[in-house]
Amino acid sequence: MVNRNHSLWQLLLLTSDSEKVVSLTCEQCFALLEYDADLLIAGADPDDIRPSVSHHLELCSSCKGQIENWLENYKENTTFSKF
């Protein structure tokens, strides 16, 4: 398990290696998901961005449900105006 006191930049370094899956807490998972929000909203697969986050989502149904709801709410509440 990763030290709970890592800052965001340390988490980014720890999870940047796509070959190594790091065990994350729910809080750490969401910190990384928030950091990568633009990619997720654009439809990127979490496994392609950070395998450690994807691994956590596979194991934690609570986090998976929360991120699915967040993405769904974002898409429903985002409107694009035409000029």
C-alpha positions as a LaTeX table, in Angstrom:
\begin{tabular}{lrrr}
\hline
Residue & $x$ (\AA) & $y$ (\AA) & $z$ (\AA) \\
\hline
Met1 & 0.00 & 0.00 & 0.00 \\
Val2 & 1.13 & 3.54 & $-0.75$ \\
Asn3 & 1.88 & 5.91 & 2.12 \\
Arg4 & $-1.31$ & 7.86 & 2.85 \\
Asn5 & 0.65 & 11.09 & 3.28 \\
His6 & 1.97 & 11.31 & $-0.29$ \\
Ser7 & 1.34 & 14.59 & $-2.05$ \\
Leu8 & $-0.28$ & 14.63 & $-5.47$ \\
Trp9 & 3.04 & 14.96 & $-7.30$ \\
Gln10 & 4.37 & 11.92 & $-5.41$ \\
Leu11 & 1.26 & 9.91 & $-6.33$ \\
Leu12 & 1.69 & 10.94 & $-9.95$ \\
Leu13 & 5.29 & 9.70 & $-9.92$ \\
Leu14 & 4.35 & 6.44 & $-8.20$ \\
Thr15 & 1.57 & 5.70 & $-10.68$ \\
Ser16 & 3.31 & 6.87 & $-13.85$ \\
Asp17 & 4.85 & 3.45 & $-14.53$ \\
Ser18 & 2.29 & 1.54 & $-16.59$ \\
Glu19 & 4.04 & $-1.74$ & $-15.81$ \\
Lys20 & 3.68 & $-1.44$ & $-12.04$ \\
Val21 & 0.29 & $-1.38$ & $-10.33$ \\
Val22 & 0.32 & 0.46 & $-7.00$ \\
Ser23 & $-2.32$ & $-0.19$ & $-4.36$ \\
Leu24 & $-4.21$ & 3.04 & $-3.64$ \\
Thr25 & $-6.61$ & 4.24 & $-0.98$ \\
Cys26 & $-9.97$ & 5.64 & $-2.05$ \\
Glu27 & $-8.75$ & 9.16 & $-1.30$ \\
Gln28 & $-5.63$ & 8.70 & $-3.42$ \\
Cys29 & $-7.67$ & 7.19 & $-6.25$ \\
Phe30 & $-9.98$ & 10.20 & $-6.34$ \\
Ala31 & $-7.10$ & 12.66 & $-6.18$ \\
Leu32 & $-5.68$ & 11.04 & $-9.32$ \\
Leu33 & $-9.10$ & 10.86 & $-10.99$ \\
Glu34 & $-9.62$ & 14.57 & $-10.36$ \\
Tyr35 & $-6.19$ & 15.28 & $-11.80$ \\
Asp36 & $-7.04$ & 13.28 & $-14.94$ \\
Ala37 & $-10.66$ & 14.51 & $-15.16$ \\
Asp38 & $-10.28$ & 16.14 & $-18.59$ \\
Leu39 & $-9.03$ & 12.89 & $-20.08$ \\
Leu40 & $-11.83$ & 10.89 & $-18.46$ \\
Ile41 & $-14.49$ & 13.33 & $-19.64$ \\
Ala42 & $-13.10$ & 13.01 & $-23.16$ \\
Gly43 & $-13.75$ & 9.27 & $-22.91$ \\
Ala44 & $-10.30$ & 7.93 & $-22.07$ \\
Asp45 & $-10.16$ & 4.56 & $-20.37$ \\
Pro46 & $-8.73$ & 4.82 & $-16.82$ \\
Asp47 & $-6.60$ & 1.75 & $-17.56$ \\
Asp48 & $-4.92$ & 3.62 & $-20.41$ \\
Ile49 & $-4.24$ & 6.62 & $-18.18$ \\
Arg50 & $-3.24$ & 5.02 & $-14.87$ \\
Pro51 & $-3.45$ & 1.25 & $-14.40$ \\
Ser52 & $-3.27$ & 1.72 & $-10.61$ \\
Val53 & $-6.49$ & 3.75 & $-10.66$ \\
Ser54 & $-8.18$ & 1.21 & $-12.90$ \\
His55 & $-7.06$ & $-1.57$ & $-10.55$ \\
His56 & $-8.54$ & 0.28 & $-7.55$ \\
Leu57 & $-11.83$ & 0.80 & $-9.42$ \\
Glu58 & $-12.01$ & $-2.93$ & $-10.17$ \\
Leu59 & $-11.64$ & $-3.72$ & $-6.47$ \\
Cys60 & $-13.75$ & $-0.91$ & $-4.96$ \\
Ser61 & $-17.36$ & $-0.82$ & $-6.09$ \\
Ser62 & $-17.96$ & 2.34 & $-4.05$ \\
Cys63 & $-15.32$ & 4.32 & $-5.92$ \\
Lys64 & $-16.39$ & 2.86 & $-9.25$ \\
Gly65 & $-19.99$ & 3.88 & $-8.61$ \\
Gln66 & $-18.96$ & 7.36 & $-7.52$ \\
Ile67 & $-16.85$ & 8.01 & $-10.60$ \\
Glu68 & $-19.56$ & 6.66 & $-12.92$ \\
Asn69 & $-22.11$ & 8.98 & $-11.26$ \\
Trp70 & $-19.69$ & 11.91 & $-11.45$ \\
Leu71 & $-19.08$ & 11.38 & $-15.17$ \\
Glu72 & $-22.79$ & 10.91 & $-15.87$ \\
Asn73 & $-23.71$ & 14.07 & $-13.94$ \\
Tyr74 & $-20.99$ & 16.02 & $-15.69$ \\
Lys75 & $-22.22$ & 14.97 & $-19.12$ \\
Glu76 & $-25.85$ & 15.76 & $-18.21$ \\
Asn77 & $-25.01$ & 19.20 & $-16.83$ \\
Thr78 & $-22.62$ & 20.29 & $-19.53$ \\
Thr79 & $-24.14$ & 22.30 & $-22.32$ \\
Phe80 & $-22.39$ & 23.72 & $-25.29$ \\
Ser81 & $-23.66$ & 26.99 & $-26.69$ \\
Lys82 & $-23.58$ & 27.68 & $-30.41$ \\
Phe83 & $-22.47$ & 31.06 & $-31.63$ \\
\hline
\end{tabular}
